[in-house]
Amino acid sequence: MTLKVFKAIWFLSLVIFLGVFMYNYASLPETITVLESETPFSLTRDALFYCVLAIAAIFNLFVFVINKLFAVQLGFRAWFYGLVISLNIFLIIGVNFVALYNSAEKFDYQAIGPIIYGGIVLVVGWAISWPLYAVARKLFSK
């Protein structure tokens, strides 16, 4: 049952990511600043589109690979769906930030910092949860 819930949430997060990404892509200028420093790093709108789409495709295709490799281990598959959900959430946050940064609006960029760091904490926390669970299960099963 948990696996089915995670599958539904994963699909929903993928659809939301695609919707947010397409909406923000339409509002981006032709040249996008990704990193601003002494030597700024800029990409064209099309290059950013294909890079982000490739990253999202790789993350989400791993779901199908894990389903084939670990068909019997339902707990691990449910955890992996959760990991991909958290990666999709982080991509949604990142795409929104890049679009906001490259818009002509005045915005306090320090205010979005906790949201970005929260996305990173979510991904890292979820990623280490399965190894901790597996170790605790082996230690306490004796």
DSSP file with accessible surface (Angstrom, degrees, kcal/mol):
  #  RESIDUE AA STRUCTURE BP1 BP2  ACC     N-H-->O    O-->H-N    N-H-->O    O-->H-N    TCO  KAPPA ALPHA  PHI   PSI    X-CA   Y-CA   Z-CA
    1    1 A M     >        0   0  174      0, 0.0     4,-1.9     0, 0.0     5,-0.2   0.000 360.0 360.0 360.0 -42.2    0.0    0.0    0.0
    2    2 A T  H  >  +     0   0   89      1,-0.2     4,-2.6     2,-0.2     5,-0.2   0.895 360.0  54.5 -62.1 -39.0    2.8    2.4    0.9
    3    3 A L  H  > S+     0   0   22      1,-0.2     4,-2.3     2,-0.2    -1,-0.2   0.910 106.8  50.4 -62.4 -40.7    4.4    1.7   -2.5
    4    4 A K  H  > S+     0   0  155      2,-0.2     4,-2.1     1,-0.2    -1,-0.2   0.891 110.2  50.0 -66.1 -37.4    1.2    2.7   -4.3
    5    5 A V  H  X S+     0   0   68     -4,-1.9     4,-2.6     1,-0.2     5,-0.2   0.932 111.6  48.0 -65.6 -45.2    1.0    5.9   -2.4
    6    6 A F  H  X S+     0   0   45     -4,-2.6     4,-2.6     1,-0.2    -2,-0.2   0.865 109.5  53.8 -64.8 -35.2    4.6    6.8   -3.2
    7    7 A K  H  X S+     0   0   80     -4,-2.3     4,-2.5     2,-0.2    -1,-0.2   0.920 110.4  46.8 -62.5 -43.6    4.0    6.0   -6.9
    8    8 A A  H  X S+     0   0   64     -4,-2.1     4,-2.4     2,-0.2    -2,-0.2   0.923 114.0  46.8 -65.4 -43.1    1.0    8.3   -7.0
    9    9 A I  H  X S+     0   0   75     -4,-2.6     4,-2.8     2,-0.2    -2,-0.2   0.893 111.3  52.7 -66.8 -38.3    2.9   11.1   -5.2
   10   10 A W  H  X S+     0   0   23     -4,-2.6     4,-2.3    -5,-0.2    -2,-0.2   0.944 110.5  47.0 -61.4 -46.3    5.9   10.6   -7.5
   11   11 A F  H  X S+     0   0  126     -4,-2.5     4,-2.4     1,-0.2    -2,-0.2   0.918 112.9  49.5 -62.6 -41.7    3.7   10.9  -10.6
   12   12 A L  H  X S+     0   0  101     -4,-2.4     4,-2.7     1,-0.2    -1,-0.2   0.912 110.5  49.9 -63.2 -42.3    2.1   14.0   -9.2
   13   13 A S  H  X S+     0   0    9     -4,-2.8     4,-2.5     2,-0.2    -1,-0.2   0.877 110.6  50.9 -65.9 -34.3    5.5   15.5   -8.4
   14   14 A L  H  X S+     0   0   36     -4,-2.3     4,-2.5     2,-0.2    -2,-0.2   0.929 111.5  46.5 -67.4 -43.7    6.7   14.8  -11.9
   15   15 A V  H  X S+     0   0   72     -4,-2.4     4,-2.5     2,-0.2    -2,-0.2   0.918 113.6  48.8 -65.2 -42.0    3.6   16.4  -13.4
   16   16 A I  H  X S+     0   0   79     -4,-2.7     4,-2.9     2,-0.2     5,-0.3   0.920 110.5  51.5 -64.4 -42.6    4.0   19.5  -11.2
   17   17 A F  H  X S+     0   0    0     -4,-2.5     4,-2.9     1,-0.2     5,-0.2   0.939 110.9  47.5 -58.6 -47.4    7.6   19.8  -12.0
   18   18 A L  H  X S+     0   0   68     -4,-2.5     4,-2.5     2,-0.2     5,-0.2   0.906 113.6  48.1 -62.7 -40.0    6.9   19.7  -15.7
   19   19 A G  H  X S+     0   0   43     -4,-2.5     4,-2.2     2,-0.2    -2,-0.2   0.937 114.9  44.2 -64.8 -46.6    4.1   22.3  -15.4
   20   20 A V  H  X S+     0   0   33     -4,-2.9     4,-2.6     2,-0.2     5,-0.2   0.916 114.4  50.8 -64.4 -40.7    6.3   24.6  -13.3
   21   21 A F  H  X S+     0   0    4     -4,-2.9     4,-2.5    -5,-0.3    -2,-0.2   0.934 111.9  45.2 -65.8 -44.9    9.2   24.1  -15.6
   22   22 A M  H  X S+     0   0   86     -4,-2.5     4,-1.7    -5,-0.2    -1,-0.2   0.901 113.6  50.6 -66.0 -39.1    7.3   24.9  -18.7
   23   23 A Y  H  X S+     0   0  181     -4,-2.2     4,-0.7    -5,-0.2    -2,-0.2   0.939 115.1  42.3 -63.5 -45.8    5.6   27.9  -17.1
   24   24 A N  H >X S+     0   0   14     -4,-2.6     4,-0.5     1,-0.2     3,-0.5   0.848 108.9  59.1 -71.8 -32.8    8.9   29.3  -16.0
   25   25 A Y  H >< S+     0   0   43     -4,-2.5     3,-1.1    -5,-0.2    -1,-0.2   0.895 101.3  55.6 -61.6 -38.3   10.7   28.5  -19.3
   26   26 A A  H 3< S+     0   0   72     -4,-1.7    -1,-0.2     1,-0.2    -2,-0.2   0.795 109.2  47.2 -65.9 -25.9    8.2   30.7  -21.1
   27   27 A S  H << S+     0   0   78     -4,-0.7    -1,-0.2    -3,-0.5    -2,-0.2   0.475  89.0 107.1 -96.2  -1.0    9.0   33.7  -18.9
   28   28 A L    <<  -     0   0   11     -3,-1.1     4,-0.1    -4,-0.5    75,-0.1  -0.479  68.6-121.3 -79.2 147.9   12.8   33.4  -19.1
   29   29 A P        -     0   0   55      0, 0.0    -1,-0.1     0, 0.0    -2,-0.0  -0.250  33.7 -99.6 -74.6 173.7   14.9   35.8  -21.2
   30   30 A E  S    S+     0   0  123      1,-0.1    15,-1.9    14,-0.1     2,-0.5   0.862 112.9  44.1 -65.0 -37.3   17.2   34.6  -24.0
   31   31 A T  E    S-A   44   0A  90     13,-0.2     2,-0.5    14,-0.1    13,-0.2  -0.954  77.3-162.2-112.5 127.7   20.3   34.7  -21.8
   32   32 A I  E     -A   43   0A   0     11,-3.5    11,-2.6    -2,-0.5     2,-0.6  -0.915  13.1-140.7-115.7 128.8   20.0   33.3  -18.3
   33   33 A T  E     +A   42   0A  34     -2,-0.5     9,-0.2     9,-0.2     3,-0.2  -0.778  25.3 169.8 -86.7 119.5   22.4   34.1  -15.5
   34   34 A V  E    S+     0   0A  61      7,-2.7     2,-0.4    -2,-0.6     8,-0.2   0.805  71.0  19.1 -97.3 -39.1   22.9   30.9  -13.4
   35   35 A L  E     -A   41   0A 102      6,-1.8     6,-3.2     2,-0.0     2,-0.6  -0.987  67.0-159.5-137.0 125.0   25.8   32.0  -11.3
   36   36 A E        +     0   0  126     -2,-0.4     2,-0.2     4,-0.2    -3,-0.0  -0.918  40.4 113.6-110.6 116.7   26.8   35.6  -10.6
   37   37 A S  S    S-     0   0   66     -2,-0.6    -2,-0.0     0, 0.0     0, 0.0  -0.694  86.2 -52.0-150.2-155.7   30.4   36.2   -9.5
   38   38 A E  S    S+     0   0  193      1,-0.3    -2,-0.0    -2,-0.2     0, 0.0   0.892 141.2  30.7 -60.3 -39.7   33.5   37.9  -10.8
   39   39 A T  S    S-     0   0  112      2,-0.0    -1,-0.3     0, 0.0    -4,-0.0  -0.882  96.5-145.3-116.7  95.7   33.1   35.7  -13.9
   40   40 A P        -     0   0   78      0, 0.0     2,-0.6     0, 0.0    -4,-0.2  -0.271   4.1-136.2 -65.6 147.4   29.3   35.2  -14.3
   41   41 A F  E     +A   35   0A 104     -6,-3.2    -7,-2.7     2,-0.0    -6,-1.8  -0.930  30.4 175.5-105.8 115.9   28.0   31.9  -15.7
   42   42 A S  E     -A   33   0A  55     -2,-0.6     2,-0.3    -9,-0.2    -9,-0.2  -0.894  11.8-169.2-122.8 152.3   25.3   32.3  -18.2
   43   43 A L  E     -A   32   0A  41    -11,-2.6   -11,-3.5    -2,-0.3     2,-0.1  -0.928  28.6-107.5-130.9 157.0   23.4   29.9  -20.4
   44   44 A T  E  >  -A   31   0A  76     -2,-0.3     4,-2.3   -13,-0.2   -13,-0.2  -0.451  36.4-110.3 -76.6 162.5   21.0   30.4  -23.3
   45   45 A R  H  > S+     0   0   55    -15,-1.9     4,-2.1     1,-0.2     5,-0.1   0.900 118.8  49.5 -61.2 -39.9   17.4   29.6  -22.6
   46   46 A D  H  > S+     0   0   79    -16,-0.2     4,-2.5     2,-0.2    -1,-0.2   0.891 108.5  52.1 -68.5 -39.7   17.5   26.5  -24.8
   47   47 A A  H  > S+     0   0   34      2,-0.2     4,-2.4     1,-0.2     5,-0.2   0.921 111.0  47.8 -63.8 -42.2   20.6   25.2  -23.1
   48   48 A L  H  X S+     0   0   19     -4,-2.3     4,-2.7     2,-0.2     5,-0.3   0.918 110.0  54.1 -63.0 -41.0   19.1   25.5  -19.7
   49   49 A F  H  X S+     0   0   31     -4,-2.1     4,-2.3    -5,-0.2    -2,-0.2   0.950 112.8  41.1 -57.7 -51.0   15.9   23.9  -20.9
   50   50 A Y  H  X S+     0   0  153     -4,-2.5     4,-2.3     2,-0.2    -1,-0.2   0.866 114.9  51.4 -70.8 -34.7   17.7   20.8  -22.2
   51   51 A C  H  X S+     0   0   66     -4,-2.4     4,-2.4    -5,-0.2    -2,-0.2   0.951 114.2  42.4 -66.1 -48.1   20.1   20.5  -19.2
   52   52 A V  H  X S+     0   0   20     -4,-2.7     4,-2.6     1,-0.2     5,-0.2   0.909 115.0  50.7 -66.5 -39.8   17.3   20.7  -16.7
   53   53 A L  H  X S+     0   0   54     -4,-2.3     4,-2.4    -5,-0.3    -1,-0.2   0.905 110.7  49.3 -65.1 -38.8   15.1   18.3  -18.7
   54   54 A A  H  X S+     0   0   50     -4,-2.3     4,-2.5     2,-0.2    -2,-0.2   0.921 111.5  49.0 -66.1 -42.4   18.0   15.8  -19.0
   55   55 A I  H  X S+     0   0   77     -4,-2.4     4,-2.5     1,-0.2    -2,-0.2   0.941 113.7  46.0 -62.5 -46.2   18.7   16.0  -15.2
   56   56 A A  H  X S+     0   0    4     -4,-2.6     4,-2.4     1,-0.2    -1,-0.2   0.897 112.1  51.6 -64.7 -38.6   15.0   15.4  -14.4
   57   57 A A  H  X S+     0   0   47     -4,-2.4     4,-2.3    -5,-0.2    -1,-0.2   0.920 110.2  48.4 -65.3 -41.8   14.7   12.6  -17.0
   58   58 A I  H  X S+     0   0   96     -4,-2.5     4,-1.3     2,-0.2    -2,-0.2   0.941 112.5  48.5 -64.0 -46.9   17.7   10.8  -15.5
   59   59 A F  H  < S+     0   0   60     -4,-2.5     4,-0.4     1,-0.2     3,-0.3   0.929 117.0  41.8 -57.0 -46.2   16.4   11.1  -11.9
   60   60 A N  H >X S+     0   0    8     -4,-2.4     3,-0.7     1,-0.2     4,-0.5   0.762 107.5  59.4 -80.5 -23.6   12.9    9.9  -12.9
   61   61 A L  H >X S+     0   0  102     -4,-2.3     4,-1.5     1,-0.2     3,-0.6   0.785  91.8  69.9 -73.0 -24.3   14.1    7.1  -15.2
   62   62 A F  H 3X S+     0   0   98     -4,-1.3     4,-2.9    -3,-0.3     5,-0.2   0.781  87.1  67.6 -62.0 -25.4   16.0    5.5  -12.3
   63   63 A V  H <> S+     0   0    2     -3,-0.7     4,-2.1    -4,-0.4    -1,-0.2   0.932 102.2  44.9 -58.9 -43.8   12.6    4.7  -10.8
   64   64 A F  H <X S+     0   0  112     -3,-0.6     4,-1.5    -4,-0.5    -1,-0.2   0.873 112.7  51.1 -70.3 -35.2   12.0    2.2  -13.7
   65   65 A V  H  X S+     0   0   69     -4,-1.5     4,-2.5     2,-0.2     3,-0.2   0.938 111.4  47.2 -66.2 -45.7   15.5    0.8  -13.3
   66   66 A I  H  X S+     0   0   22     -4,-2.9     4,-2.8     1,-0.2    -2,-0.2   0.883 107.7  57.3 -64.6 -36.6   15.1    0.2   -9.6
   67   67 A N  H  < S+     0   0   30     -4,-2.1    -1,-0.2    -5,-0.2    -2,-0.2   0.874 112.0  41.7 -61.4 -36.4   11.7   -1.4  -10.2
   68   68 A K  H >< S+     0   0  179     -4,-1.5     3,-0.6    -3,-0.2    -2,-0.2   0.887 119.1  43.2 -77.3 -40.6   13.3   -4.0  -12.4
   69   69 A L  H 3< S+     0   0  124     -4,-2.5     3,-0.2     1,-0.2    -2,-0.2   0.854 125.0  31.7 -75.4 -36.1   16.4   -4.6  -10.3
   70   70 A F  T 3< S+     0   0   68     -4,-2.8    -1,-0.2    -5,-0.2     7,-0.2  -0.391  70.9 144.8-119.1  54.5   14.6   -4.7   -6.9
   71   71 A A  S <  S+     0   0   57     -3,-0.6    -1,-0.2     1,-0.2    -2,-0.1   0.819  75.5  43.9 -64.9 -28.9   11.2   -6.1   -7.8
   72   72 A V  S    S+     0   0  133     -3,-0.2     2,-1.5     1,-0.1    -1,-0.2   0.831  94.8  79.8 -87.9 -31.0   10.9   -8.1   -4.6
   73   73 A Q     >  +     0   0  105      1,-0.2     4,-1.9     2,-0.1     5,-0.2  -0.565  51.8 171.3 -84.9  88.2   12.1   -5.5   -2.1
   74   74 A L  H  > S+     0   0  101     -2,-1.5     4,-2.3     1,-0.2    -1,-0.2   0.857  73.9  55.7 -67.5 -35.7    9.0   -3.3   -1.7
   75   75 A G  H  > S+     0   0   43      2,-0.2     4,-2.2     1,-0.2    -1,-0.2   0.919 109.1  45.9 -64.0 -44.6   10.4   -1.2    1.2
   76   76 A F  H  > S+     0   0   32      2,-0.2     4,-2.5     1,-0.2    -1,-0.2   0.903 112.1  51.5 -65.9 -39.7   13.5   -0.2   -0.8
   77   77 A R  H  X S+     0   0   30     -4,-1.9     4,-2.3    -7,-0.2    -2,-0.2   0.907 109.7  49.6 -64.3 -40.5   11.4    0.7   -3.8
   78   78 A A  H  X S+     0   0    9     -4,-2.3     4,-1.9     2,-0.2    -1,-0.2   0.918 111.5  49.4 -63.9 -42.0    9.0    2.8   -1.7
   79   79 A W  H  X S+     0   0   32     -4,-2.2     4,-2.1     1,-0.2    -2,-0.2   0.914 109.8  51.4 -62.0 -41.4   12.0    4.6   -0.2
   80   80 A F  H  X S+     0   0   27     -4,-2.5     4,-2.4     1,-0.2    -2,-0.2   0.889 106.4  53.4 -66.6 -37.8   13.5    5.2   -3.7
   81   81 A Y  H  X S+     0   0    8     -4,-2.3     4,-2.4     1,-0.2    -1,-0.2   0.920 108.9  50.8 -58.8 -41.7   10.2    6.7   -4.9
   82   82 A G  H  X S+     0   0    4     -4,-1.9     4,-2.4     2,-0.2    -2,-0.2   0.880 107.8  52.6 -63.2 -37.6   10.4    9.0   -1.9
   83   83 A L  H  X S+     0   0   24     -4,-2.1     4,-2.2     2,-0.2    -2,-0.2   0.931 110.6  46.4 -64.2 -44.0   14.0   10.0   -2.9
   84   84 A V  H  X S+     0   0    2     -4,-2.4     4,-2.5     2,-0.2    -2,-0.2   0.883 110.0  54.8 -67.7 -34.4   13.0   10.8   -6.4
   85   85 A I  H  X S+     0   0   16     -4,-2.4     4,-2.4     2,-0.2    -1,-0.2   0.940 109.0  47.6 -61.5 -45.2   10.0   12.8   -5.1
   86   86 A S  H  X S+     0   0    3     -4,-2.4     4,-2.3     1,-0.2    -2,-0.2   0.880 110.9  51.4 -66.6 -34.2   12.4   14.9   -2.9
   87   87 A L  H  X S+     0   0   31     -4,-2.2     4,-2.4     2,-0.2    -1,-0.2   0.902 109.4  50.5 -67.0 -39.1   14.7   15.4   -6.0
   88   88 A N  H  X S+     0   0    0     -4,-2.5     4,-2.3     2,-0.2    -2,-0.2   0.905 109.4  51.0 -63.8 -40.3   11.7   16.6   -8.0
   89   89 A I  H  X S+     0   0   64     -4,-2.4     4,-2.4     2,-0.2    -2,-0.2   0.924 110.1  49.7 -62.6 -42.2   10.7   19.0   -5.2
   90   90 A F  H  X S+     0   0   68     -4,-2.3     4,-2.7     1,-0.2    -2,-0.2   0.903 109.9  50.8 -63.8 -39.6   14.3   20.3   -5.2
   91   91 A L  H  X S+     0   0   22     -4,-2.4     4,-2.8     2,-0.2     5,-0.2   0.888 108.5  52.3 -64.8 -37.8   14.2   20.8   -9.0
   92   92 A I  H  X S+     0   0   28     -4,-2.3     4,-2.3     2,-0.2    -2,-0.2   0.937 111.7  46.1 -61.6 -45.6   10.9   22.7   -8.7
   93   93 A I  H  X S+     0   0   28     -4,-2.4     4,-2.3     1,-0.2    -2,-0.2   0.929 114.0  48.8 -63.0 -44.3   12.5   25.0   -6.1
   94   94 A G  H  X S+     0   0   28     -4,-2.7     4,-2.5     2,-0.2     5,-0.2   0.916 111.1  48.3 -64.3 -42.7   15.6   25.4   -8.2
   95   95 A V  H  X S+     0   0   17     -4,-2.8     4,-2.4     1,-0.2     5,-0.2   0.920 112.1  50.1 -64.6 -42.1   13.7   26.2  -11.4
   96   96 A N  H  X S+     0   0   64     -4,-2.3     4,-2.4    -5,-0.2    -1,-0.2   0.899 111.0  49.5 -62.9 -39.8   11.6   28.7   -9.6
   97   97 A F  H  X S+     0   0   56     -4,-2.3     4,-2.9     2,-0.2    -2,-0.2   0.926 110.8  48.2 -66.1 -44.9   14.6   30.4   -8.1
   98   98 A V  H  X S+     0   0   32     -4,-2.5     4,-1.9     2,-0.2    -2,-0.2   0.920 113.9  47.6 -62.1 -41.5   16.4   30.7  -11.5
   99   99 A A  H  < S+     0   0    8     -4,-2.4     4,-0.4    -5,-0.2    -2,-0.2   0.912 114.0  46.9 -66.1 -40.5   13.3   32.1  -13.1
  100  100 A L  H >< S+     0   0   36     -4,-2.4     3,-1.0    -5,-0.2     5,-0.2   0.914 111.2  51.5 -66.9 -41.8   12.8   34.6  -10.2
  101  101 A Y  H 3< S+     0   0   64     -4,-2.9    -1,-0.2     1,-0.2    -2,-0.2   0.860 112.5  45.8 -64.1 -35.4   16.4   35.6  -10.3
  102  102 A N  T 3< S+     0   0   28     -4,-1.9    -1,-0.2    -5,-0.2    -2,-0.2   0.405  94.3  97.8 -91.1   2.1   16.3   36.3  -14.0
  103  103 A S  S <  S-     0   0   40     -3,-1.0   -75,-0.1    -4,-0.4    -3,-0.0  -0.394  83.4-118.1 -81.7 169.2   13.1   38.2  -13.9
  104  104 A A  S    S+     0   0  106     -2,-0.1     2,-0.1     2,-0.1    -1,-0.1   0.420  78.0 113.4 -87.9   4.4   13.0   42.0  -13.9
  105  105 A E  S    S-     0   0  130     -5,-0.2     2,-0.5     1,-0.1    -2,-0.1  -0.434  70.9-120.1 -79.1 149.2   11.2   42.0  -10.5
  106  106 A K        +     0   0  211     -2,-0.1     2,-0.3     2,-0.0    -1,-0.1  -0.768  45.3 163.6 -86.3 129.5   12.8   43.4   -7.3
  107  107 A F        -     0   0   86     -2,-0.5     2,-1.1    -6,-0.1     3,-0.1  -0.998  46.0-118.3-149.3 143.6   13.0   40.6   -4.7
  108  108 A D    >   -     0   0  103     -2,-0.3     3,-1.5     1,-0.2     4,-0.4  -0.737  28.3-169.2 -82.4 100.0   14.9   40.0   -1.5
  109  109 A Y  G >  S+     0   0   68     -2,-1.1     3,-0.7     1,-0.3     4,-0.4   0.677  79.1  69.4 -69.9 -16.6   16.8   36.9   -2.5
  110  110 A Q  G >  S+     0   0  156      1,-0.2     3,-0.7     2,-0.2    -1,-0.3   0.780  89.3  65.0 -69.4 -23.8   17.9   36.2    1.0
  111  111 A A  G <  S+     0   0   56     -3,-1.5     4,-0.3     1,-0.2    -1,-0.2   0.762  99.0  50.9 -71.4 -25.2   14.3   35.3    1.9
  112  112 A I  G <> S+     0   0   21     -3,-0.7     4,-2.0    -4,-0.4     3,-0.5   0.581  85.6  90.8 -89.6  -7.0   14.3   32.3   -0.4
  113  113 A G  H <> S+     0   0   16     -3,-0.7     4,-2.9    -4,-0.4     5,-0.3   0.903  83.3  51.4 -55.0 -48.9   17.5   30.9    1.1
  114  114 A P  H  > S+     0   0   94      0, 0.0     4,-2.2     0, 0.0    -1,-0.2   0.860 109.0  52.5 -60.2 -31.2   15.7   28.8    3.8
  115  115 A I  H  > S+     0   0   95     -3,-0.5     4,-1.9    -4,-0.3    -2,-0.2   0.929 111.6  45.1 -69.6 -42.8   13.5   27.2    1.1
  116  116 A I  H  X S+     0   0   38     -4,-2.0     4,-1.9     2,-0.2    -1,-0.2   0.942 116.0  45.8 -65.5 -46.3   16.5   26.2   -1.0
  117  117 A Y  H  X S+     0   0  160     -4,-2.9     4,-2.7     1,-0.2    -1,-0.2   0.861 109.4  56.4 -65.9 -33.1   18.4   24.9    2.0
  118  118 A G  H  X S+     0   0   38     -4,-2.2     4,-2.3    -5,-0.3    -1,-0.2   0.886 105.9  51.1 -62.7 -38.5   15.2   23.1    3.2
  119  119 A G  H  X S+     0   0    3     -4,-1.9     4,-2.2     2,-0.2    -2,-0.2   0.905 110.9  47.9 -64.4 -39.8   15.1   21.3   -0.2
  120  120 A I  H  X S+     0   0   72     -4,-1.9     4,-2.8     2,-0.2     5,-0.3   0.930 111.6  49.6 -66.4 -43.0   18.7   20.2    0.2
  121  121 A V  H  X S+     0   0  101     -4,-2.7     4,-3.1     1,-0.2     5,-0.3   0.900 109.6  52.9 -62.6 -39.1   18.0   19.0    3.7
  122  122 A L  H  X S+     0   0   69     -4,-2.3     4,-2.4     2,-0.2     5,-0.2   0.943 112.1  44.0 -61.0 -47.4   15.0   17.1    2.5
  123  123 A V  H  X S+     0   0   26     -4,-2.2     4,-2.4   -37,-0.2    -2,-0.2   0.947 118.1  43.3 -64.7 -47.6   17.1   15.3   -0.2
  124  124 A V  H  X S+     0   0   80     -4,-2.8     4,-2.0     1,-0.2    -2,-0.2   0.924 114.4  50.6 -66.6 -42.2   20.0   14.5    2.1
  125  125 A G  H  X S+     0   0   36     -4,-3.1     4,-0.8    -5,-0.3    -1,-0.2   0.912 113.4  44.6 -62.0 -42.5   17.7   13.5    4.9
  126  126 A W  H  X S+     0   0   76     -4,-2.4     4,-0.8    -5,-0.3     3,-0.4   0.885 110.4  55.8 -68.7 -37.5   15.8   11.1    2.7
  127  127 A A  H  < S+     0   0   36     -4,-2.4     3,-0.2     1,-0.2    -2,-0.2   0.867 112.4  40.8 -65.3 -35.1   18.9    9.8    1.1
  128  128 A I  H  X S+     0   0   91     -4,-2.0     4,-1.8     1,-0.2    -1,-0.2   0.586  97.3  80.1 -89.8  -7.0   20.5    8.8    4.5
  129  129 A S  H  X S+     0   0   46     -4,-0.8     4,-2.3    -3,-0.4    -1,-0.2   0.886  90.5  50.0 -68.4 -39.3   17.2    7.4    6.0
  130  130 A W  H  X S+     0   0   58     -4,-0.8     4,-2.9    -3,-0.2     5,-0.2   0.946 110.6  47.4 -68.3 -46.2   17.3    4.0    4.2
  131  131 A P  H  > S+     0   0   68      0, 0.0     4,-2.4     0, 0.0     5,-0.2   0.921 114.5  48.3 -60.2 -38.8   20.9    3.2    5.2
  132  132 A L  H  X S+     0   0  112     -4,-1.8     4,-2.6     2,-0.2     5,-0.2   0.913 112.5  48.8 -65.2 -40.4   20.2    4.2    8.8
  133  133 A Y  H  X S+     0   0  118     -4,-2.3     4,-2.3     2,-0.2    -1,-0.2   0.920 111.7  49.1 -63.8 -42.9   17.0    2.1    8.7
  134  134 A A  H  X S+     0   0   34     -4,-2.9     4,-1.9     2,-0.2    -2,-0.2   0.910 113.2  46.2 -65.9 -40.9   18.8   -0.9    7.3
  135  135 A V  H  X S+     0   0   86     -4,-2.4     4,-2.4    -5,-0.2     5,-0.2   0.932 113.5  48.8 -68.0 -43.4   21.6   -0.7    9.9
  136  136 A A  H  X S+     0   0   36     -4,-2.6     4,-2.5     1,-0.2    -2,-0.2   0.887 109.8  53.0 -64.4 -36.2   19.1   -0.3   12.7
  137  137 A R  H  X S+     0   0  150     -4,-2.3     4,-0.9    -5,-0.2    -1,-0.2   0.895 111.0  45.7 -65.7 -39.0   17.1   -3.2   11.5
  138  138 A K  H  < S+     0   0  153     -4,-1.9     4,-0.4     1,-0.2    -2,-0.2   0.888 115.3  47.1 -71.9 -37.8   20.1   -5.5   11.4
  139  139 A L  H  < S+     0   0  114     -4,-2.4     3,-0.5     1,-0.2    -2,-0.2   0.896 117.8  39.6 -70.3 -41.6   21.3   -4.3   14.9
  140  140 A F  H  < S+     0   0  171     -4,-2.5    -1,-0.2     1,-0.2    -2,-0.2   0.525 100.5  72.0 -91.3  -4.0   17.9   -4.7   16.6
  141  141 A S     <        0   0   93     -4,-0.9    -1,-0.2    -5,-0.2    -2,-0.1   0.661 360.0 360.0 -82.8 -13.9   16.8   -7.9   14.9
  142  142 A K              0   0  213     -3,-0.5    -3,-0.0    -4,-0.4    -4,-0.0  -0.224 360.0 360.0 -79.3 360.0   19.3  -10.0   16.9
